[in-house]
Amino acid sequence: MLTCREVMHPTTTPLYADEPVGTALDFIMERHMGLVPVVDRQERFVGVVSGERLMRALLPRHLTMVRGLDRMGYLRESREELRERLDELAQRPLADVMEPRAEVVYPDTPLIEAHTILAGTQFVVPVVDRDNGRLLGAISFFTILALLRDEPSWNERLDSEHATERGA
Amino acid sequence: MHGTGAAQVLFGVDPLWLSTAIFILAYVVLLSERIHRTVVALLGAAAMVVSGILSQDQAIAGIDFNTIALLAGMMVIIAITRRTGVFEFIAIWAAKRARAEPIGILILLALVTAVFSALLDNLTTVLLVVPVALLIVDKLKVSPYPYLFSQILAANIGGTATLIGDPPNILIGSATGLSFNDFLLQLGPIALLILGLVLILFYGVWGASLKTTDALKARVMRFDERGSIVDARLLRQSLTVLGLVLGGFVLGEYVHVAPGTTAMCGAALLLLLTGIGQDRRGQAEQVREALREVEWSALFFFIGLFVMVHGIQATGLLERMAAALMGVTGGDPMVTAFTTLWLSALVSAAIDNIPFVATMIPLVETMVPALGGAAAAEPVWWSLALGACLGGNGTLIGAAANVMVAGLSERAGTPISFTRFLLIGMPVMLASVALANGYIYLRHFL
């Protein structure tokens, strides 16, 4: 039986929940990653920050808050107004913006559980230690296909590219 | 024992005491807010039936289905109408009419809220207008609090003006048969006066201090209210039906159609219209969606409450309470009216006014003969309505709309403090009830 341990790409994250969102924005833009795990200072997994969450946080909060407006078709905003909101967003702690109820799996979880999550709600599934809650790795469409096709995963390739760049 | 016949009370306990105990227990739990109010009301109602105080038939007879139909019908109509974006349209339009001037926006949005809440329910109104107000305030970078406070006050004052504006009025209108026009003519003028004075007060207090820049005003003036209208056809249908229903409320008195029937007819008509041109699945989806928006928990709360109150009425508790109250007021209509006004205002400022009014209605009904008949008792009904509706302004928990605005503003990052609201809400409430007192005196007792 394939378990998550065999499929996952071992990973750490540089994103801490108490850091400003701006740090995550830099990291996400640099790495072109759409979903990144977030940990606390004890390296325990606490949530994920995703493109969706960031886009949502960039909307006027009157639209996204519980029982807020359904839509704002009348809003005509300038680039400047959006920039102001982005600057404000960048100052807030990541904990405000991340999804704290992200779905996770454990190393001994059968792969099908992660696969089901990938097919539905979340395109990266963090793998965490069952006992201490530490982030161990992540499973995505790429890690599963890379395993089945005996290829290095997308992350591994990116890492090696980075290593080459730095070497050069 | 199924169905009819005298009820058998459990354990041979005196039904008067048993019903009183159930009622007080339910009230205490309601006030503690530890258990959802609908559950409490339904459990209280169930206890009245299971203990044998009421038979099931009596319990069902105690439910005021006119109120339920009126609430449910309006909920369906409003749920569909709000999807058209017309309420946002009007709010944005009003803000632009004020040339995005902060104090002008405050006044016009308060007027919009007052008019909406006179015609719709207060909760829906603040749910539609307050987020738009907060958005505009955010763009103008001015303090949201004057806007939030004026929205709460305007919602409660506007709701006072009509039969459908506030649940206490719906309950009173349904129980007494006082018509939509009676409410409008009796309560409209005083509500208008109070609203005008409150707006002058806000202008005086905040007119000078709410300032913004031209660049920020331009951001609001750039809003395009037409962008809020999604479905022009649905808009025409909704507004037509809403217009027909309001017309129906006005004319209902003359053709003997109760408001509950009018609202339900309107809801059915609107569901019919929105289904035109759709296949069966589309129609089913339309109906399901509209009915999902009905606040079933509120309707079942009313149902439970009606049964509980009917229980204490059947055992004679209300008669005794009425006799006690008559002892205090000496059976004088004026003293009774003023006592009712202030009592209901103070109670409504502290607790949910719906259970209070639901209890007061049969109580006042019992007093009607001693007061000298229906005509003599009418000022007491208006006092109950004015007290219960205006009393809601006294505290941040005085009315459902207040709690909703507090929740919205907290989630928007600007929580309202209980004391801060109290400092403006309580004086406004006391002054407006005093005005209402004078108004009732002038209209009915001079």
Chai-1 contact restraints between the chains, C-beta under 6 A:
chainA,res_idxA,chainB,res_idxB,connection_type,confidence,min_distance_angstrom,max_distance_angstrom,comment,restraint_id
A,P60,B,L135,contact,1.0,0.0,6.0,A-B,restraint_1
A,R61,B,A412,contact,1.0,0.0,6.0,A-B,restraint_2
A,H62,B,P131,contact,1.0,0.0,6.0,A-B,restraint_3
A,H62,B,L134,contact,1.0,0.0,6.0,A-B,restraint_4
A,H62,B,L135,contact,1.0,0.0,6.0,A-B,restraint_5
A,M65,B,R411,contact,1.0,0.0,6.0,A-B,restraint_6
A,M65,B,A412,contact,1.0,0.0,6.0,A-B,restraint_7
A,V66,B,R411,contact,1.0,0.0,6.0,A-B,restraint_8
A,G68,B,P131,contact,1.0,0.0,6.0,A-B,restraint_9
A,L69,B,P131,contact,1.0,0.0,6.0,A-B,restraint_10
A,G73,B,G227,contact,1.0,0.0,6.0,A-B,restraint_11
A,G73,B,S228,contact,1.0,0.0,6.0,A-B,restraint_12
A,Y74,B,I92,contact,1.0,0.0,6.0,A-B,restraint_13
A,Y74,B,F223,contact,1.0,0.0,6.0,A-B,restraint_14
A,Y74,B,D224,contact,1.0,0.0,6.0,A-B,restraint_15
A,Y74,B,E225,contact,1.0,0.0,6.0,A-B,restraint_16
A,Y74,B,G227,contact,1.0,0.0,6.0,A-B,restraint_17
A,Y74,B,S228,contact,1.0,0.0,6.0,A-B,restraint_18
A,R76,B,R222,contact,1.0,0.0,6.0,A-B,restraint_19
A,R76,B,D224,contact,1.0,0.0,6.0,A-B,restraint_20
